[in-house]
């Protein structure tokens, strides 16, 4: 089974640290757990444990570049 890869692009005047701060705030608001992979705040493993359901684990990888 081939895994889907999703890409999301945004433009922001804020730098990577501010954007990641918002991402982590959103994860807290959604009551998700995460851990950093390779001690990088831009590559995280996320766990969502809905009540009465099997936990869902997924990976998020963020790439920032200036245009």
Buried (B, 14 or more C-beta within 10 A) or exposed (E): EEEEEEEEEEEEEEEBEEBBEEBBEEBEEEEBEBEEBEEEBBBBEBEBEEEEEEEEEEEBEBEEEEE
